[in-house]
Amino acid sequence: MFYREAGDFKTSYVEDGQTFPIKLDRYAYYVALAVAFGVIPFLIDDYYANAVLVPFLIYAIAALGLNILTGYCGQVSLGTGGFMAVGAYSVFKLMTAFPDVNILVHVVLAGIITAVVGVLFGLPSLRIKGFYLAVATLAAQFFLVWLFNRVPWFYNYSASGQISVPERSVAGIIVTGPETTAWAKYLVCLVFLVVLAWLARNLTRGTIGRSWMAIRDMDIAAEIIGVNPLKAKLTAFAVSSFFIGIAGALFFAVYLGAAEVGEAFGISKSFLILFMVIIGGLGSIFGSMAGAAFLVLLPVMLKNVLVGSLGWATDLAAHLELMIVGGLIIVFLIAEPHGIAQLWRLAKEKLRLWPFPY
């Protein structure tokens, strides 16, 4: 009744190709941006920044990167944690080697370095695919973690083997280090997420995105009609790794402040981000954010309910969380393989057809 496109006419191809063709969707998007930038920074505190909002924003960027590779190009990867480690250690080396350069430039450069590494490890995708490619990327995960652990140069020969972020500021506002305020962390991560989501949306709707989807749907047929599989697969690895590298840089520099590669970027991180993509929806920008929000909010909610309200032991709540996430993955794979994004699309279609939703 209130969600209609009646009277919403398009008079140009540009209008017809908008990301949000229905006015109500566009208004909702603008309102969400206004609240995110103009309201939340004034209300946020340290708990919600560190427990919910900052992890959500960073994981959403990583899930976007993995979704470009797996959801849009069909290349399975289990090395996300390792590529996040490349971004983290790259930004650490850049910050310590060039202290006068803006931290935002360091984060982008860390993403570019990770893109180069991602292309190198993406070369096997030209010959193998499916389960074999997943094993190859899993090998990349273990190799990168081993490399950062065994070569002291990467952690500046620290006795503990741990890297710690130096204090840096943007326009006089501290954004890294122990003195960083909650709203500064939030805004830095939010800006990167909005820009990268806009970039991902435009890439996936353009020529390069269509080549990715052609390779995903049927690579032999795509090659026959003129899609270059070398270019398509390597660009997917490059763009995906760029996003994941930025997520790793923000995860270390803005969120953690100090990290040890085995604990912060182990194989569990790769699986966590893969689960976000599966639950959120493959091949969907919104699904990447929805999956990240779901798997960030679920542990917080369970901890508050089970440990805070019911008095359960923390380890028992953690094990229950793993059982719930595993069960949800099975349910989504069987009942709705396209995840939360597809459920959201169906809900909007029913609203548009109400009172005749079937």
C-alpha positions, 0 to 999 in steps of 0.5 A: 500500500505504501511501497509502490512505483506507480507514478514513478516514471523514467524518462531516460536510460540513466534513470532506468539504470539507477541502483535504486529505481524506486523512490522509496528505496532511494529515500531510505538510502539517503536517510540511512546515510544521514543517520550513519554520518549525522546521528550515530557519531554523536550517540556512539560510545566505546562499547558499541563502537568496539563490540558492534559498529566498527567490527561490522564495518570492517567485516562488511568490507572484507565480505564485499571483497570475498563476494566479488571473487566468490559470488560474482566471479565464482572463484572459491577462496579460503585465504581471506584471513591471510590476505587481511594479514597482508593488509595489516602488515603492509600498513604497519610497515608503511606507517613505521617507514613513512610516519609523515604520510597520511594514514588514509594513504597508507591504508589504500597503499596496503590495499594495493599491495594486497591486490598484487599478492592476491593476483600472484596467488590467483594465478592457479585459478587459470588452470584449476577451479572448484575444490582444487582452487579452494585448497590452493587458496587455503595453502596461501592462507597457511603460507602467509601466516607462516611468512609473517611469523618467521620473517622478523623484518615484517614485525620490525624485529620485535621480541614478542613478534607482535605488531603495534600501531603508532598514533596517527591523526587525520585533520588533527583528529587521532584515528589510531592508537590508544587515545582514539575516540569511538566516533573517530574509529567509526567514521574512518571505517564508515567512509571506507565502507561507503566508498568501497560499496559504491565502487563495488556496485559500479564495477559489478554493473559494468563490463568487468562485472559482467565478464566476472558473472559470465565466467561464474555461470559458464567459463567455457561458453564465456570464453567462446563469446569473447570473454578473456578468462585470464583478465576476468579471473585476475581482475576479480582476484585483484579487486577482491584482495584490494578490498580485503587488504583495506579491511585487514589494514583497518582491522589492525590499525583502527580496531585492534591496535596490536596484533599477532598474525596467528591469533588475529588472522588465522584460518578461523577468520577466513571461515568467518568471512566466508560464512558471512557471504553464505548467510548474507547472499552470494553475488549481492552487495547488500548480502555482504553487509547483511551477513556481516551484521548478522554474524557480528550481532549474533555473538553480542546478543548471545553473550548479553542474553546467555551470560548477562541475563541467564548467568551461563558460563562464557565457554558454554555460550561460545560453544552454543554460538558455534552450533547456531552459526553452523546450523544456520549455514546448513539451513540457508544452504538448503532452504535459501541458498541466496541468503538474507539478500534473497529474503529481503528481495522477496519481502519487497516484492510481496510489499509491492504486490500487497494485498495480493502477495502470491 
